[in-house]
Each structure stands twice: as C-alpha cells, then as structure tokens.
Amino acid sequence: MDVFEAVRTRRSIRDFTGERIPDEDLEKILDTARYAPSPENMQMWRYVVIREDQELKKFIADVSRQAASELFGSAPYEITQGRIWYVPDHNRPATFEDMRLGDLFEYPRDADVVIIGCGSETFHDSPLIYELEYFGSIVVAMGILNMWYAAHALGYGAGYQALPVMEPRRCELLCEKIGIPRSWIPVATLSIGVPRSPRMLGPSRFPLESVFYSERWGNPYKRIAFRNE
Ligand SMILES: Cc1cc2nc3c(=O)[nH]c(=O)nc-3n(C[C@H](O)[C@H](O)[C@H](O)COP(=O)(O)O)c2cc1C
C-alpha cells in the first residue's frame, strides 16, 4: 500500500475481535511514532502501551462510554442528529443511539492494545513553556497518525479516542492508575486490533474547493489538474 492509498483508505475502526496481533507487527507499528516530527526534535512524547491489563482496558472503555453519554446523550436527537449527517439515512438513528448511550466508544475493551499518548510542556530545559496546545498535543497526534497508517497498511484497525482523557477528573484517575507524572499530560488514545468487519469508506470529506482557498481567504482553490476520485 503506498502512502496515498493509506491516507485515502484509513478509517476509524471501532469494533475489534479481541485477537492478538503478532508482536513483530505491533512493534513495527509502534516504531513509526518515533519518526514523527517535533519542535527542535525534542520528541516530547511518551506512549504507554496497555496490552496485558484487561482491567485497565475495561476501565478506559467504561470512561469512554460515560463521557460519550454525557457529551452526546444530553440533548435530544432532533437537535444533535445533524452532527452525523454523513452516516447513511437508514443507519443514522441506530448509530446515534449508540453514540447517545456511549456503546460505540467502548471498543478499547476488545482492542489488542490501547496506547495512551502523553505530551509535556515542561520536561525540557527551555525557559519558555512550550504550550501543549501548539506543541505537545500536536506531536503526540502526529505520532499517533503514523501508527494509525501503519496499522491500517498491515491490515489492522485503529481508533483514536480523546474521550478517555478529555475530562480532568477521569484523566487524573487514569494518571494515578498508570503512574503518569504531573509533567506529562495524556492527550489521546489509540486502540489497535483486528477489525471485526471491514468498514465502509465513509464518512465523506468536503471537496478540496471548499477547504482550500486560493491566495485570499474565501477564494475557492480551483483545481488545475483533474484527479480521479
Ligand atoms: C482530535 C480527535 C479526537 C477524536 N476523538 C474521538 C473519540 O473520542 N472517540 C472516537 O471514537 N473517535 C474519535 N475521533 C475520530 C473521529 O471521529 C474520526 O476521525 C472522524 O469521524 C472521521 O472518520 P474516519 O477517521 O473514519 O475517517 C477523534 C479524532 C480526532 C482527530
């Protein structure tokens, strides 16, 4: 699979069989995170790989479910359904019900590994703070994206979740459980596993013309060469 195909066909996989990935494949995937770019090559990322501790995976799954039900379950369907406009009509009510209840986000439970990506603002000796907003969380996301493509290219599935770490009290609990020091902040998780079934190629993306502007804001970028979709 070349890089263009990997970019175009990667999707969030949220349903795993629970099977184990061969260690050599997993290590190939993990290794790609090291090659992500970072400011001054500071590599201000650390990843905790949760593989054997099923209890902890279940904790992460439970937290994700709870956080999702708070996020999506607190408003009526009529108001929030537009947020998943890209899901085909016949699937939308059921998908949204899974989101409202939080069931859709329990998938870390059946993943082979759940990776907790942590960034830091202060671990280096710079007198200035390198804000997580501009540095740490971005470099972790880049490392995660490398692993996501690698997992996909090897035929596995992966899903990015912010839900387990986005709420401060639950995040603190997670840090306590796995011993993350205060100078490191979990910013994302990536669950990797064997997909239960292949996923459709949605959700669709906005056309290039609507997200790229030419020379000035709002001036649609017009393609000069044609591209086969
Ligand atoms: C910063 C960020 C946070 C995300 N948080 C979650 C999450 O908490 N749970 C989840 O299942 N997916 C999460 N996603 C995945 C998106 O829902 C998904 O990438 C998007 O709907 C596009 O679908 P695709 O990845 O299949 O192309 C997140 C993605 C990003 C980039």
The ligand as an ORCA input file, in Angstrom:
! r2SCAN-3c Opt
* xyz 0 1
  C      -8.672     15.012     17.926
  C      -9.582     13.867     17.611
  C     -10.385     13.346     18.602
  C     -11.192     12.240     18.353
  N     -11.900     11.680     19.378
  C     -12.566     10.520     19.176
  C     -13.142      9.830     20.267
  O     -13.058     10.250     21.421
  N     -13.751      8.656     20.024
  C     -13.818      8.122     18.766
  O     -14.326      7.015     18.621
  N     -13.294      8.773     17.703
  C     -12.652      9.949     17.886
  N     -12.033     10.566     16.829
  C     -12.161     10.006     15.469
  C     -13.125     10.830     14.575
  O     -14.450     10.655     14.987
  C     -12.952     10.371     13.127
  O     -11.597     10.530     12.760
  C     -13.822     11.166     12.147
  O     -15.197     10.943     12.401
  C     -13.528     10.795     10.699
  O     -13.707      9.407     10.498
  P     -12.536      8.473      9.980
  O     -11.413      8.508     10.998
  O     -13.143      7.084      9.879
  O     -12.074      8.956      8.657
  C     -11.237     11.674     17.059
  C     -10.428     12.212     16.050
  C      -9.600     13.280     16.330
  C      -8.696     13.791     15.238
*
